[in-house]
Amino acid sequence: MATEHHRNEIGGNSSTNEQTYVFSPEKAPSLAVVDAVASASETDPTALPPLYNAIEPDALDAMFESSQPGSTRRISFSYNGFDVTVDGGRAVTVSLE
């Protein structure tokens, strides 16, 4: 399944970008985070540090396992120099720290 990608400028400052990735329900949130950060940093996903250095991947996946689109569940954390937010609407938003 393809992941949709949106780049939004924050506050009109072109040097600060926020990127939002909408992922399919079949994709685990932990994998979506790695893909989103890899895309934002223009890095191969296998070259990133392990996600578990930032957050427990199984716990992240479990948190959204039964979440329905439009859910109000949301978690934010730092990973590989980015602020990452995952929400129940199946979106991952990344921005530079």
KOLGU-4560 file (N, C-alpha, C; in nm, 3 decimals, padded with zeros to 5 digits):
<recs>
<n_xx: 00.083 n_yy: -00.118 n_zz: 00.000 ca_xx: 00.000 ca_yy: 00.000 ca_zz: 00.000 c_xx: 00.088 c_yy: 00.125 c_zz: 00.000 mol: A seq: 1 type: MET>
<n_xx: 00.053 n_yy: 00.220 n_zz: -00.080 ca_xx: 00.128 ca_yy: 00.345 ca_zz: -00.088 c_xx: 00.097 c_yy: 00.432 c_zz: 00.034 mol: A seq: 2 type: ALA>
<n_xx: 00.195 n_yy: 00.512 n_zz: 00.070 ca_xx: 00.178 ca_yy: 00.607 ca_zz: 00.177 c_xx: 00.168 c_yy: 00.745 c_zz: 00.116 mol: A seq: 3 type: THR>
<n_xx: 00.065 n_yy: 00.820 n_zz: 00.154 ca_xx: 00.050 ca_yy: 00.955 ca_zz: 00.103 c_xx: 00.144 c_yy: 01.045 c_zz: 00.182 mol: A seq: 4 type: GLU>
<n_xx: 00.196 n_yy: 01.146 n_zz: 00.118 ca_xx: 00.292 ca_yy: 01.236 ca_zz: 00.180 c_xx: 00.251 c_yy: 01.379 c_zz: 00.153 mol: A seq: 5 type: HIS>
<n_xx: 00.251 n_yy: 01.461 n_zz: 00.257 ca_xx: 00.217 ca_yy: 01.602 ca_zz: 00.244 c_xx: 00.326 c_yy: 01.683 c_zz: 00.313 mol: A seq: 6 type: HIS>
<n_xx: 00.377 n_yy: 01.787 n_zz: 00.250 ca_xx: 00.475 ca_yy: 01.875 ca_zz: 00.313 c_xx: 00.407 c_yy: 02.008 c_zz: 00.337 mol: A seq: 7 type: ARG>
<n_xx: 00.411 n_yy: 02.054 n_zz: 00.461 ca_xx: 00.347 ca_yy: 02.180 ca_zz: 00.498 c_xx: 00.449 c_yy: 02.271 c_zz: 00.564 mol: A seq: 8 type: ASN>
<n_xx: 00.449 n_yy: 02.397 n_zz: 00.525 ca_xx: 00.534 ca_yy: 02.492 ca_zz: 00.593 c_xx: 00.466 c_yy: 02.534 c_zz: 00.722 mol: A seq: 9 type: GLU>
<n_xx: 00.544 n_yy: 02.548 n_zz: 00.826 ca_xx: 00.492 ca_yy: 02.591 ca_zz: 00.956 c_xx: 00.520 c_yy: 02.739 c_zz: 00.971 mol: A seq: 10 type: ILE>
<n_xx: 00.417 n_yy: 02.816 n_zz: 00.999 ca_xx: 00.435 ca_yy: 02.958 ca_zz: 01.028 c_xx: 00.496 c_yy: 03.037 c_zz: 00.913 mol: A seq: 11 type: GLY>
<n_xx: 00.486 n_yy: 02.987 n_zz: 00.791 ca_xx: 00.536 ca_yy: 03.060 ca_zz: 00.677 c_xx: 00.687 c_yy: 03.061 c_zz: 00.665 mol: A seq: 12 type: GLY>
<n_xx: 00.757 n_yy: 02.990 n_zz: 00.751 ca_xx: 00.903 ca_yy: 02.985 ca_zz: 00.748 c_xx: 00.944 c_yy: 02.865 c_zz: 00.664 mol: A seq: 13 type: ASN>
<n_xx: 01.001 n_yy: 02.891 n_zz: 00.547 ca_xx: 01.033 ca_yy: 02.781 ca_zz: 00.456 c_xx: 01.147 c_yy: 02.695 c_zz: 00.507 mol: A seq: 14 type: SER>
<n_xx: 01.221 n_yy: 02.740 n_zz: 00.610 ca_xx: 01.330 ca_yy: 02.659 ca_zz: 00.663 c_xx: 01.281 c_yy: 02.557 c_zz: 00.766 mol: A seq: 15 type: SER>
<n_xx: 01.156 n_yy: 02.571 n_zz: 00.809 ca_xx: 01.098 ca_yy: 02.478 ca_zz: 00.906 c_xx: 00.983 c_yy: 02.406 c_zz: 00.838 mol: A seq: 16 type: THR>
<n_xx: 01.000 n_yy: 02.280 n_zz: 00.811 ca_xx: 00.897 ca_yy: 02.204 ca_zz: 00.742 c_xx: 00.840 c_yy: 02.095 c_zz: 00.830 mol: A seq: 17 type: ASN>
<n_xx: 00.715 n_yy: 02.074 n_zz: 00.813 ca_xx: 00.645 ca_yy: 01.964 ca_zz: 00.877 c_xx: 00.595 c_yy: 01.875 c_zz: 00.765 mol: A seq: 18 type: GLU>
<n_xx: 00.614 n_yy: 01.747 n_zz: 00.780 ca_xx: 00.568 ca_yy: 01.653 ca_zz: 00.678 c_xx: 00.473 c_yy: 01.554 c_zz: 00.743 mol: A seq: 19 type: GLN>
<n_xx: 00.361 n_yy: 01.532 n_zz: 00.676 ca_xx: 00.261 ca_yy: 01.439 ca_zz: 00.727 c_xx: 00.247 c_yy: 01.322 c_zz: 00.629 mol: A seq: 20 type: THR>
<n_xx: 00.247 n_yy: 01.203 n_zz: 00.684 ca_xx: 00.235 ca_yy: 01.080 ca_zz: 00.608 c_xx: 00.110 c_yy: 01.008 c_zz: 00.655 mol: A seq: 21 type: TYR>
<n_xx: 00.022 n_yy: 00.975 n_zz: 00.564 ca_xx: -00.099 ca_yy: 00.899 ca_zz: 00.596 c_xx: -00.072 c_yy: 00.755 c_zz: 00.551 mol: A seq: 22 type: VAL>
<n_xx: -00.083 n_yy: 00.662 n_zz: 00.645 ca_xx: -00.050 ca_yy: 00.524 ca_zz: 00.613 c_xx: -00.172 c_yy: 00.435 c_zz: 00.620 mol: A seq: 23 type: PHE>
<n_xx: -00.165 n_yy: 00.324 n_zz: 00.548 ca_xx: -00.279 ca_yy: 00.233 ca_zz: 00.539 c_xx: -00.298 c_yy: 00.158 c_zz: 00.671 mol: A seq: 24 type: SER>
<n_xx: -00.421 n_yy: 00.114 n_zz: 00.698 ca_xx: -00.447 ca_yy: 00.038 ca_zz: 00.821 c_xx: -00.369 c_yy: -00.092 c_zz: 00.829 mol: A seq: 25 type: PRO>
<n_xx: -00.324 n_yy: -00.144 n_zz: 00.715 ca_xx: -00.247 ca_yy: -00.268 ca_zz: 00.716 c_xx: -00.103 c_yy: -00.248 c_zz: 00.763 mol: A seq: 26 type: GLU>
<n_xx: -00.055 n_yy: -00.124 n_zz: 00.763 ca_xx: 00.084 ca_yy: -00.096 ca_zz: 00.800 c_xx: 00.092 c_yy: -00.065 c_zz: 00.949 mol: A seq: 27 type: LYS>
<n_xx: 00.186 n_yy: -00.128 n_zz: 01.016 ca_xx: 00.206 ca_yy: -00.103 ca_zz: 01.159 c_xx: 00.256 c_yy: 00.040 c_zz: 01.179 mol: A seq: 28 type: ALA>
<n_xx: 00.206 n_yy: 00.110 n_zz: 01.280 ca_xx: 00.252 ca_yy: 00.246 ca_zz: 01.307 c_xx: 00.405 c_yy: 00.254 c_zz: 01.322 mol: A seq: 29 type: PRO>
<n_xx: 00.467 n_yy: 00.154 n_zz: 01.384 ca_xx: 00.612 ca_yy: 00.159 ca_zz: 01.401 c_xx: 00.683 c_yy: 00.160 c_zz: 01.266 mol: A seq: 30 type: SER>
<n_xx: 00.634 n_yy: 00.083 n_zz: 01.171 ca_xx: 00.693 ca_yy: 00.084 ca_zz: 01.037 c_xx: 00.665 c_yy: 00.215 c_zz: 00.965 mol: A seq: 31 type: LEU>
<n_xx: 00.547 n_yy: 00.271 n_zz: 00.986 ca_xx: 00.513 ca_yy: 00.399 ca_zz: 00.925 c_xx: 00.604 c_yy: 00.510 c_zz: 00.977 mol: A seq: 32 type: ALA>
<n_xx: 00.638 n_yy: 00.506 n_zz: 01.106 ca_xx: 00.729 ca_yy: 00.606 ca_zz: 01.163 c_xx: 00.865 c_yy: 00.597 c_zz: 01.096 mol: A seq: 33 type: VAL>
<n_xx: 00.918 n_yy: 00.477 n_zz: 01.085 ca_xx: 01.049 ca_yy: 00.460 ca_zz: 01.022 c_xx: 01.046 c_yy: 00.508 c_zz: 00.877 mol: A seq: 34 type: VAL>
<n_xx: 00.942 n_yy: 00.472 n_zz: 00.804 ca_xx: 00.930 ca_yy: 00.517 ca_zz: 00.665 c_xx: 00.919 c_yy: 00.669 c_zz: 00.655 mol: A seq: 35 type: ASP>
<n_xx: 00.841 n_yy: 00.730 n_zz: 00.744 ca_xx: 00.821 ca_yy: 00.875 ca_zz: 00.741 c_xx: 00.951 c_yy: 00.949 c_zz: 00.772 mol: A seq: 36 type: ALA>
<n_xx: 01.023 n_yy: 00.904 n_zz: 00.875 ca_xx: 01.149 ca_yy: 00.969 ca_zz: 00.911 c_xx: 01.254 c_yy: 00.946 c_zz: 00.802 mol: A seq: 37 type: VAL>
<n_xx: 01.256 n_yy: 00.829 n_zz: 00.744 ca_xx: 01.350 ca_yy: 00.801 ca_zz: 00.635 c_xx: 01.322 c_yy: 00.894 c_zz: 00.517 mol: A seq: 38 type: ALA>
<n_xx: 01.197 n_yy: 00.911 n_zz: 00.483 ca_xx: 01.161 ca_yy: 00.999 ca_zz: 00.373 c_xx: 01.196 c_yy: 01.144 c_zz: 00.405 mol: A seq: 39 type: SER>
<n_xx: 01.161 n_yy: 01.189 n_zz: 00.525 ca_xx: 01.188 ca_yy: 01.328 ca_zz: 00.564 c_xx: 01.337 c_yy: 01.358 c_zz: 00.568 mol: A seq: 40 type: ALA>
<n_xx: 01.416 n_yy: 01.260 n_zz: 00.606 ca_xx: 01.561 ca_yy: 01.281 ca_zz: 00.616 c_xx: 01.635 c_yy: 01.235 c_zz: 00.490 mol: A seq: 41 type: SER>
<n_xx: 01.558 n_yy: 01.188 n_zz: 00.391 ca_xx: 01.616 ca_yy: 01.138 ca_zz: 00.267 c_xx: 01.724 c_yy: 01.034 c_zz: 00.295 mol: A seq: 42 type: GLU>
<n_xx: 01.688 n_yy: 00.939 n_zz: 00.382 ca_xx: 01.777 ca_yy: 00.833 ca_zz: 00.427 c_xx: 01.710 c_yy: 00.699 c_zz: 00.402 mol: A seq: 43 type: THR>
<n_xx: 01.789 n_yy: 00.599 n_zz: 00.371 ca_xx: 01.735 ca_yy: 00.464 ca_zz: 00.358 c_xx: 01.686 c_yy: 00.419 c_zz: 00.495 mol: A seq: 44 type: ASP>
<n_xx: 01.567 n_yy: 00.359 n_zz: 00.505 ca_xx: 01.516 ca_yy: 00.317 ca_zz: 00.636 c_xx: 01.612 c_yy: 00.226 c_zz: 00.713 mol: A seq: 45 type: PRO>
<n_xx: 01.688 n_yy: 00.144 n_zz: 00.641 ca_xx: 01.780 ca_yy: 00.053 ca_zz: 00.710 c_xx: 01.902 c_yy: 00.125 c_zz: 00.767 mol: A seq: 46 type: THR>
<n_xx: 01.924 n_yy: 00.250 n_zz: 00.727 ca_xx: 02.037 ca_yy: 00.328 ca_zz: 00.779 c_xx: 02.001 c_yy: 00.406 c_zz: 00.905 mol: A seq: 47 type: ALA>
<n_xx: 01.872 n_yy: 00.409 n_zz: 00.941 ca_xx: 01.830 ca_yy: 00.480 ca_zz: 01.061 c_xx: 01.865 c_yy: 00.401 c_zz: 01.186 mol: A seq: 48 type: LEU>
<n_xx: 01.881 n_yy: 00.470 n_zz: 01.300 ca_xx: 01.902 ca_yy: 00.396 ca_zz: 01.424 c_xx: 01.776 c_yy: 00.318 c_zz: 01.460 mol: A seq: 49 type: PRO>
<n_xx: 01.790 n_yy: 00.214 n_zz: 01.541 ca_xx: 01.671 ca_yy: 00.136 ca_zz: 01.578 c_xx: 01.564 c_yy: 00.224 c_zz: 01.644 mol: A seq: 50 type: PRO>
<n_xx: 01.440 n_yy: 00.201 n_zz: 01.605 ca_xx: 01.329 ca_yy: 00.278 ca_zz: 01.662 c_xx: 01.321 c_yy: 00.259 c_zz: 01.812 mol: A seq: 51 type: LEU>
<n_xx: 01.357 n_yy: 00.141 n_zz: 01.862 ca_xx: 01.346 ca_yy: 00.115 ca_zz: 02.005 c_xx: 01.438 c_yy: 00.206 c_zz: 02.089 mol: A seq: 52 type: TYR>
<n_xx: 01.531 n_yy: 00.277 n_zz: 02.025 ca_xx: 01.610 ca_yy: 00.377 ca_zz: 02.098 c_xx: 01.525 c_yy: 00.497 c_zz: 02.136 mol: A seq: 53 type: ASN>
<n_xx: 01.413 n_yy: 00.516 n_zz: 02.067 ca_xx: 01.324 ca_yy: 00.629 ca_zz: 02.092 c_xx: 01.194 c_yy: 00.589 c_zz: 02.161 mol: A seq: 54 type: ALA>
<n_xx: 01.141 n_yy: 00.473 n_zz: 02.122 ca_xx: 01.011 ca_yy: 00.428 ca_zz: 02.174 c_xx: 01.002 c_yy: 00.277 c_zz: 02.155 mol: A seq: 55 type: ILE>
<n_xx: 00.926 n_yy: 00.209 n_zz: 02.238 ca_xx: 00.907 ca_yy: 00.065 ca_zz: 02.226 c_xx: 00.812 c_yy: 00.039 c_zz: 02.108 mol: A seq: 56 type: GLU>
<n_xx: 00.862 n_yy: -00.016 n_zz: 01.998 ca_xx: 00.778 ca_yy: -00.036 ca_zz: 01.879 c_xx: 00.652 c_yy: -00.120 c_zz: 01.904 mol: A seq: 57 type: PRO>
<n_xx: 00.664 n_yy: -00.227 n_zz: 01.982 ca_xx: 00.546 ca_yy: -00.311 ca_zz: 02.008 c_xx: 00.440 c_yy: -00.235 c_zz: 02.086 mol: A seq: 58 type: ASP>
<n_xx: 00.482 n_yy: -00.152 n_zz: 02.179 ca_xx: 00.386 ca_yy: -00.072 ca_zz: 02.256 c_xx: 00.318 c_yy: 00.032 c_zz: 02.166 mol: A seq: 59 type: ALA>
<n_xx: 00.396 n_yy: 00.092 n_zz: 02.077 ca_xx: 00.340 ca_yy: 00.187 ca_zz: 01.983 c_xx: 00.234 c_yy: 00.120 c_zz: 01.895 mol: A seq: 60 type: LEU>
<n_xx: 00.267 n_yy: 00.005 n_zz: 01.841 ca_xx: 00.172 ca_yy: -00.067 ca_zz: 01.757 c_xx: 00.047 c_yy: -00.107 c_zz: 01.835 mol: A seq: 61 type: ASP>
<n_xx: 00.065 n_yy: -00.154 n_zz: 01.957 ca_xx: -00.048 ca_yy: -00.196 ca_zz: 02.041 c_xx: -00.140 c_yy: -00.079 c_zz: 02.073 mol: A seq: 62 type: ALA>
<n_xx: -00.081 n_yy: 00.038 n_zz: 02.092 ca_xx: -00.161 ca_yy: 00.157 ca_zz: 02.126 c_xx: -00.262 c_yy: 00.189 c_zz: 02.017 mol: A seq: 63 type: MET>
<n_xx: -00.224 n_yy: 00.165 n_zz: 01.892 ca_xx: -00.312 ca_yy: 00.199 ca_zz: 01.780 c_xx: -00.379 c_yy: 00.078 c_zz: 01.716 mol: A seq: 64 type: PHE>
<n_xx: -00.354 n_yy: -00.039 n_zz: 01.770 ca_xx: -00.407 ca_yy: -00.162 ca_zz: 01.712 c_xx: -00.558 c_yy: -00.160 c_zz: 01.694 mol: A seq: 65 type: GLU>
<n_xx: -00.629 n_yy: -00.117 n_zz: 01.794 ca_xx: -00.775 ca_yy: -00.116 ca_zz: 01.786 c_xx: -00.830 c_yy: 00.023 c_zz: 01.759 mol: A seq: 66 type: SER>
<n_xx: -00.743 n_yy: 00.114 n_zz: 01.723 ca_xx: -00.782 ca_yy: 00.252 ca_zz: 01.698 c_xx: -00.855 c_yy: 00.263 c_zz: 01.564 mol: A seq: 67 type: SER>
<n_xx: -00.963 n_yy: 00.335 n_zz: 01.562 ca_xx: -01.040 ca_yy: 00.359 ca_zz: 01.440 c_xx: -00.994 c_yy: 00.490 c_zz: 01.377 mol: A seq: 68 type: GLN>
<n_xx: -01.007 n_yy: 00.503 n_zz: 01.245 ca_xx: -00.975 ca_yy: 00.631 ca_zz: 01.182 c_xx: -01.052 c_yy: 00.744 c_zz: 01.250 mol: A seq: 69 type: PRO>
<n_xx: -00.984 n_yy: 00.854 n_zz: 01.272 ca_xx: -01.045 ca_yy: 00.967 ca_zz: 01.342 c_xx: -01.033 c_yy: 00.958 c_zz: 01.492 mol: A seq: 70 type: GLY>
<n_xx: -00.966 n_yy: 00.854 n_zz: 01.542 ca_xx: -00.946 ca_yy: 00.838 ca_zz: 01.684 c_xx: -00.868 c_yy: 00.956 c_zz: 01.741 mol: A seq: 71 type: SER>
<n_xx: -00.889 n_yy: 00.984 n_zz: 01.868 ca_xx: -00.818 ca_yy: 01.095 ca_zz: 01.932 c_xx: -00.688 c_yy: 01.050 c_zz: 01.997 mol: A seq: 72 type: THR>
<n_xx: -00.652 n_yy: 00.924 n_zz: 01.983 ca_xx: -00.525 ca_yy: 00.877 ca_zz: 02.038 c_xx: -00.411 c_yy: 00.946 c_zz: 01.964 mol: A seq: 73 type: ARG>
<n_xx: -00.311 n_yy: 00.991 n_zz: 02.042 ca_xx: -00.198 ca_yy: 01.060 ca_zz: 01.983 c_xx: -00.077 c_yy: 01.044 c_zz: 02.074 mol: A seq: 74 type: ARG>
<n_xx: 00.039 n_yy: 01.024 n_zz: 02.013 ca_xx: 00.163 ca_yy: 01.015 ca_zz: 02.090 c_xx: 00.272 c_yy: 01.090 c_zz: 02.014 mol: A seq: 75 type: ILE>
<n_xx: 00.357 n_yy: 01.160 n_zz: 02.088 ca_xx: 00.467 ca_yy: 01.234 ca_zz: 02.028 c_xx: 00.597 c_yy: 01.194 c_zz: 02.096 mol: A seq: 76 type: SER>
<n_xx: 00.704 n_yy: 01.190 n_zz: 02.018 ca_xx: 00.836 ca_yy: 01.155 ca_zz: 02.071 c_xx: 00.941 c_yy: 01.204 c_zz: 01.972 mol: A seq: 77 type: PHE>
<n_xx: 01.066 n_yy: 01.200 n_zz: 02.012 ca_xx: 01.177 ca_yy: 01.237 ca_zz: 01.925 c_xx: 01.243 c_yy: 01.113 c_zz: 01.870 mol: A seq: 78 type: SER>
<n_xx: 01.282 n_yy: 01.121 n_zz: 01.742 ca_xx: 01.350 ca_yy: 01.009 ca_zz: 01.678 c_xx: 01.438 c_yy: 01.062 c_zz: 01.566 mol: A seq: 79 type: TYR>
<n_xx: 01.565 n_yy: 01.033 n_zz: 01.573 ca_xx: 01.663 ca_yy: 01.067 ca_zz: 01.470 c_xx: 01.662 c_yy: 01.215 c_zz: 01.432 mol: A seq: 80 type: ASN>
<n_xx: 01.649 n_yy: 01.302 n_zz: 01.531 ca_xx: 01.652 ca_yy: 01.446 ca_zz: 01.506 c_xx: 01.520 c_yy: 01.506 c_zz: 01.465 mol: A seq: 81 type: GLY>
<n_xx: 01.413 n_yy: 01.429 n_zz: 01.472 ca_xx: 01.280 ca_yy: 01.477 ca_zz: 01.434 c_xx: 01.183 c_yy: 01.464 c_zz: 01.551 mol: A seq: 82 type: PHE>
<n_xx: 01.090 n_yy: 01.559 n_zz: 01.559 ca_xx: 00.975 ca_yy: 01.543 ca_zz: 01.646 c_xx: 00.874 c_yy: 01.462 c_zz: 01.565 mol: A seq: 83 type: ASP>
<n_xx: 00.825 n_yy: 01.354 n_zz: 01.623 ca_xx: 00.734 ca_yy: 01.263 ca_zz: 01.553 c_xx: 00.603 c_yy: 01.258 c_zz: 01.631 mol: A seq: 84 type: VAL>
<n_xx: 00.492 n_yy: 01.269 n_zz: 01.561 ca_xx: 00.360 ca_yy: 01.253 ca_zz: 01.620 c_xx: 00.284 c_yy: 01.150 c_zz: 01.540 mol: A seq: 85 type: THR>
<n_xx: 00.230 n_yy: 01.051 n_zz: 01.609 ca_xx: 00.145 ca_yy: 00.950 ca_zz: 01.547 c_xx: 00.006 c_yy: 00.970 c_zz: 01.604 mol: A seq: 86 type: VAL>
<n_xx: -00.094 n_yy: 00.976 n_zz: 01.516 ca_xx: -00.230 ca_yy: 00.990 ca_zz: 01.568 c_xx: -00.320 c_yy: 00.879 c_zz: 01.517 mol: A seq: 87 type: ASP>
<n_xx: -00.433 n_yy: 00.865 n_zz: 01.581 ca_xx: -00.526 ca_yy: 00.757 ca_zz: 01.551 c_xx: -00.588 c_yy: 00.767 c_zz: 01.414 mol: A seq: 88 type: GLY>
<n_xx: -00.570 n_yy: 00.880 n_zz: 01.347 ca_xx: -00.622 ca_yy: 00.896 ca_zz: 01.212 c_xx: -00.529 c_yy: 00.838 c_zz: 01.109 mol: A seq: 89 type: GLY>
<n_xx: -00.434 n_yy: 00.756 n_zz: 01.154 ca_xx: -00.338 ca_yy: 00.689 ca_zz: 01.066 c_xx: -00.243 c_yy: 00.787 c_zz: 01.000 mol: A seq: 90 type: ARG>
<n_xx: -00.199 n_yy: 00.887 n_zz: 01.076 ca_xx: -00.104 ca_yy: 00.986 ca_zz: 01.023 c_xx: 00.019 c_yy: 00.991 c_zz: 01.110 mol: A seq: 91 type: ALA>
<n_xx: 00.133 n_yy: 01.009 n_zz: 01.044 ca_xx: 00.260 ca_yy: 01.033 ca_zz: 01.112 c_xx: 00.306 c_yy: 01.171 c_zz: 01.065 mol: A seq: 92 type: VAL>
<n_xx: 00.332 n_yy: 01.260 n_zz: 01.159 ca_xx: 00.380 ca_yy: 01.394 ca_zz: 01.127 c_xx: 00.522 c_yy: 01.405 c_zz: 01.181 mol: A seq: 93 type: THR>
<n_xx: 00.614 n_yy: 01.450 n_zz: 01.099 ca_xx: 00.753 ca_yy: 01.468 ca_zz: 01.141 c_xx: 00.795 c_yy: 01.612 c_zz: 01.114 mol: A seq: 94 type: VAL>
<n_xx: 00.872 n_yy: 01.666 n_zz: 01.206 ca_xx: 00.929 ca_yy: 01.800 ca_zz: 01.188 c_xx: 01.065 c_yy: 01.802 c_zz: 01.256 mol: A seq: 95 type: SER>
<n_xx: 01.153 n_yy: 01.884 n_zz: 01.205 ca_xx: 01.286 ca_yy: 01.894 ca_zz: 01.265 c_xx: 01.273 c_yy: 01.946 c_zz: 01.406 mol: A seq: 96 type: LEU>
<n_xx: 01.355 n_yy: 01.890 n_zz: 01.496 ca_xx: 01.354 ca_yy: 01.933 ca_zz: 01.636 c_xx: 01.406 c_yy: 02.073 c_zz: 01.648 mol: A seq: 97 type: GLU>
</recs>
